[in-house]
């Protein structure tokens, strides 16, 4: 029988029978699969929207009345709009697969007394698996043999420091969430080796629990989605009752069931803002395209608008606010030495091929002050004292030019105890280390011993000579302070969530300008709080230290309970649940894990915090312009509704048929939304406070303005229609004349409402070099000519050709019905000047 040797003990591992038994009990080492939405369920959800239901009803009515061509046009229009909606909704959730990809595909285990390599999914509880440098850990396990095992747990904790594992924990360490005697799934070994006994697999691992948290979070509607859905729902209810009323009134006066049903459906379509899907899709899609050009990739289109309304921005410190790269920031050396000697000894006490971020920083800084690293390591390395979590120090014994000496570095407390210093010297050095630590530096001490004769077994057996202190720090990213000031001016509260200690977090926060940086709340304190206590605390706390995934999620939920619109930035697996629950989840594109990216609404392609500010700036501009566009839509629905209502009441033929309403949507709404989308940003937009989540899209001032403008357009449209019929004109000609007035009024209204102050002429001047807008303008009038003078188009649109005088008259009337608002704006400008 072959046993595994090479560690302190010999191991046999599980037998095949035990493996089979455990796998039947615990299952495979796989993460939970989330049930994906089927294609049919996605389509049915979209088609269940009130506006689409009504359009389907209209198509059915046409087919029922023997008008298959008109019915087919309606169905095509519905399919077109729903296709756009479907691509918004269709987002495959790859979070689980990303979690699985982070696990090691194979593991080395001891079974039946033999070493073997198996697929990681075959690991089971109580398995013994071996770890060595460079491997990813495939299951949660407790360490039973440890030889200098260093693990990079940044994908879980968000912190870049190497975690040095140990077998026995101190009392304080036992209460920590991330235990130093346990290896976690998805993390990677940077140094050393170990034998580990599996304690959890699959969804029971810390990775698996994060996966559960992610999938337990339902998609949250954005404020814009909530408001538009409410508006459409209320409109649908009103439309239903109005449909019944109009059908009854029309049938009572005219006795025609066909005209009655079509009139009722037209009124219902006029009330329901069926243009919203197209307008919002075009608007937000173009906003997402613009943001992509600024290194912000939008994964969830409605997030474009929400960006402009966030009131709380929760950020992870490491890699988001900081460079995620340690740097030497300060040195302090004994009077017998200089900085070059200090850094030389620090380098010689490091690994010759450094992996640890602090050792990399020491080598980089040493090169910058003129130390030749290649020549430095030319001597003979006689012995190594590897870093251990118990001693918190390491050292090397060198032979250079026939002189043996030892160099060592590590925690201040442990190194200082090995140095020959009097009490006064120790007190002074301790004060200096505290001063450096308060600056947010990670302080390490360096010592040496020259003329070594005997090489001892342990580093602590030497009496060393103190050389100096080195303060290292993961510094703030460039531009973060400027971006933070803009956030503060814009009324956006920035909150830091970090796994690091409170001292470091406070130092960084103070440096970059986060408000209330003195108030720090730890993850341990959060655990001991009730939900109500947390709600009170977060009102005055912007720094949260030593937090783990469940804390981040709890904090985000608390902010949302307070009515805040919350954005969350992050790059690690530990950020994923909070990223998904936040109103806006923002992940880092370069160093972010796939899990974080898939759980987020937006990915920063350049990992630049300043880009977030740019997206907020654009988000506010987009919301402003969406309000203008929705106000415009509301105006246009008023004359459509009133014409459909008054025609049967006055016993006149229908002015607008359902097909005319659909054509208006295809010809006018998408093109006009492009005009509004391209409106430049208002001055001082980043000096405003975030808008309230319950702020209505249609406030009283906007509704009042819309009603006045809508009635004006209705008067020109319906008045012309009634006048022409009274003069004996055919119904088709009168309908066409009025329909052209309505379409042209759409065009003029867009430019009239592009600003509350600036004139329509300034708008044309502003866009004179914009080829897109020129194409839009040409497209609108080209569409008018097509539905008037192309025979096949006139059949579909139910129109007839107009003479040149009739067309000019219709355009003049449409201009008069809208451009009169310029007088109101002129009076406003005069008042402002006074």
Secondary structure, DSSP 8 states (H G I E B T S, - for coil): ---B-SSSS-B--B-HHHHHHHHHHH--S---------HHHHHHHHHTSHHHHHHHHHHHHHHHTT-HHHHHHHHHHHHHHHHHHHHHH-----HHHHHHHTS-SEEEEEETTEEEEEEGGG--TT-EEEEETT-B--SEEEEEEEEEEEEE-HHHHS--SEEE--SS--HHHHTSSS-TTEE-TT-EEEEEEEEEEEEE-GGGSHHHHHHHHHHHS-----HHHHHHHHHHHHHHHHHHHHHHHHHHHHHHHH--HHHHHHHHHHHHHHHTTTTHHHHHHHHHHHHHHHHHTTTEEESSTTHHHHGGG--EEEEEIIIIIEEEEEEEEEEEE-TT--HHHHHHHHHHTS-SS--SHHHHHHHHHHHHTT--HHHHTTSEEEEEE---TTT-EEEEEEEETTEEEEEEEEEHHHHHHHB---HHHHHHHHHHHHHHHHTT-EEEEEEEE-S--S--SSGGGS-BEEEEEEEEEEEE-TTHHHHHHHHHHTT-EEEEE-SS-HHHHHHHHHHHT-TTTT-EEEHHHHHTS-HHHHHHHTTT--EEES--HHHHHHHHHHHHHTT--EEEEE-SGGGHHHHHHSSEEEEETTT--HHHHHH-SEEETT--HHHHHHHHHHHHHHHHHHHHHHHHHHHHHHHHHHHHHHHHHTT---SS-HHHHHHHIIIIIHHHHHHHHT----TTGGGS----TT--SS-HHHHHHHHHHHHHHHHHHHHHHHHHHHTT--HHHHHHHHHHHHHHHHHHHHHHTT-SSS-HHHHHHHTTT-HHHHHHHHHHHHHHHHHHH-HHHHHHHT-----HHHHHHHHHHHHHHHHTHHHHHHHHHHHHH-
